[in-house]
Each structure stands twice: as C-alpha cells, then as structure tokens.
Amino acid sequence: MSEQDTGKHDKRIPRSPDEQARLEALLRELFERMISFNRLLGLEVDSVDPAAPRLRFEMRPELIGHFLHGRLHGGVISAALDTVGGLGVMAAIADRHSDEAIEQIAQRLSRLGTIDLRVDYLRPGIGKHFVASARVTRLGSRIGSTQMSLENETGVLIATGSAAYVLS
C-alpha cells in the first residue's frame, strides 16, 4: 500500500513474533471457528499476509449448485470471495495498527462489515478444492476496498469480485 492509502508515513512499530503469532491465531479462530457459516462452507485460512490473504476449501456434495454437472454453487463462490475480502481488510488494518495491542486490534475488527459486493462468474466452479485470494486496493479511515479471485486446484480462474467494507 502506498503512503496515501495508509494515511500516514511508515512509522509502524513491528509486532514481536509472539504478538504476530497471537494475531494470526485470532484471525484463524475468527474465520475458521467463530463464524459458523464459514465452518459450514469448510473455509480454512491459508494466509493472513496483508499482501496476499488466502482461504481454501474442499469441494463437497453440500456445496454443489448444479446437480447434473457437480458445479460449485454461486452463493458459495460469492461467500468465499466476500470472506477473503474481509480477511484482507482485517489483515491490512492489523498491519496498519501494528503498534496496538491485539485486544485493540480485535475491537477495531469487530466493527467491519460488507457494504458492497460484486461478483463476476467466469467459469463453472469445477474442481477438487478452491483457493480464494484478495488484494486490498484502498484502506481509508472509514472504508476499505478489495479485489478478489477464486481459482480451482489447477489454477483455473472461476470468479473475480470487488468489495467495499465499512471499517467503523
């Protein structure tokens, strides 16, 4: 992110490795266990790197939307993209506020919500597992924006999306 996007000069104090591990564990707990819908979809956090957040999930019969062809349901695609976009914004917020305690970061993250989501379905959702990734395009003081993609295990691009999230 550029200086303009972060809203301040790069004077961030890096977290200690122990604090970073606590933050990553908090994000994994939130996305994999605390959000019941994510558990239902089988979403697993693959990366909480602010520059490359990723989720993955396995194809299962419960996620099929087109029963004749065994394609992933469009709602699952949309939910996965929205979720990885939210993860990306949360990771970026935590990175921006690296001088704050994990409890303060958790309070900031609790206010995040999706305010706009667009999904482009490019190909049928066929695969054994899928990876959703995000890129934060802007992190303002009140709104965060992302671009997301969903690929299958062979790297075939299934869908793309863009989203905006309210931060407070």
N, C-alpha and C positions, 0 to 999 in steps of 0.2 A: 504494500500500500504506500502511496506517496504521502509526503508530509501534509499536503492539503487534505487528503482523505482521513488521516488520523486526527487532524485538527490541532496538532502540536508538534514541536520538534522532537526528535528521537532521543529523549532523556529518560527512557524507561529503565527501571532497575530490573535486571533479570531475576526471575524467581530462583530459589535454590532448587537443586534437583529433587529434594524431598517434597517441596511445595508443588513443583510441577507435576510430580507423580500423584500427589493428592488431588490436584485439579483434574488431571486426566481420569483418575478413578471416579471422581464426582461426575464428570461428563458421561463416562461409560455407564455408571449406575443410573443416571437420569434417563439416558436414551435407550438402554437395553432392559432395564427392570422397572423403573418407576412409571414410565409412560406405557400403560397397559396395551394400547393399540400397537405400539412398536413391538412389544413382545408377541402379540398376536400375529404380526407380519413376519416375525423372526429377524428383525433388523439387528445387526451387530456392528458396533463401531470398529472400523478398520484403521482409521487415523483421525486424530484430533489436531493435527498440524494445521495452524491457521491458514497456511498457504495451500494446503491440499487435504481438506477434510473428506473422509470417505466412510460410507456404510456399505455393507454387503448383506445379502440374504439368499437363501437357497430356494429354488422353485419347489413348491409343494402343491398337491392337488387342491388344497383350500384356497390357493391364490389364482387359480385358473378362472379366466373370464369368458373365454370362448371354448366351450366344452368339446366341440368337434376337433379343434386343432391344438388344444392344450396351451393356449396363449395366456400370458400373464394379464390379469385384469387391469384395465386402465386406471381404476381407482387405486390399485396397489402402486402402479407407476407414479401417479400423482402424489400419493402419500410419501413414497420413498424420496422423491425429489424435494418435496416440501420439508421433510425431516432433515435431509442432508443440508439444505439451505439454512435451516435453523441452527444446525450444528456448526456450520461455517461461521455464521454471525456470532454465535456464542463463543467460539474459539477466538475470533477476532476481538471481541470485547475483552475476553480474559487476557489476551496478548496486549491490548492497549492499556489495560489497567494492571500491569504486572507488578506494580508497587503496592497493590492492595492485598489484604488477607483473603484467603479462599472464601471465608464467610461473607465478606463484602461482595466478592465476585458472584457468589451464589444468589445474593439478594438482587444484584443487577440482572442476572439471567432469568430470574423468576418473573420479570415483567415483560419478557419478549413475547411477541405474538405476530402471526402472519396477517398482513393486511392486503396483500395482492399476490396472486399466483397465476402464472401462465405456463401451460404445458403444450409442447408440440410432440405429437406421437409420430415418429418417423418410420418405424418398422414394427412388425409383430414382436411381441415380447416372448421370444422363444429362447430357452437356454436352461442350463442346469443350475447356475447361480448368476447373480447380478451384482454389479457394483455401481453405487450412486456416488457422484463426487460433486463438489461445489467450489466456486470461486467467488469470494466477496469482491464486488465491483465498487462498492462505496460503503463506508461506515461513517455516518454522520453522528450528530449528538442525539437525534431522535429516530432516525430511520436508517436501516441497513438494507443494502441491495445485493442480490446474488445471481449468478448464473449456474445452472446445474446440468448434469448429464447422467444418463443411465445406460450402461453397457452390459452385455452378457459376458460370459467367461471367455469368449473368443475375441472380445473387443468390438463386437458389432454394436454400433450406436442405436439404441432403441428409442430414446426420447431425450429431449432437452427441455429446459424450463428456465424461467426467471421469476424472481420473487422479491417482495419488499416486506420487511419486518419492522414493527414498531419496537423501539428499544425501551420506552418508559411508559 
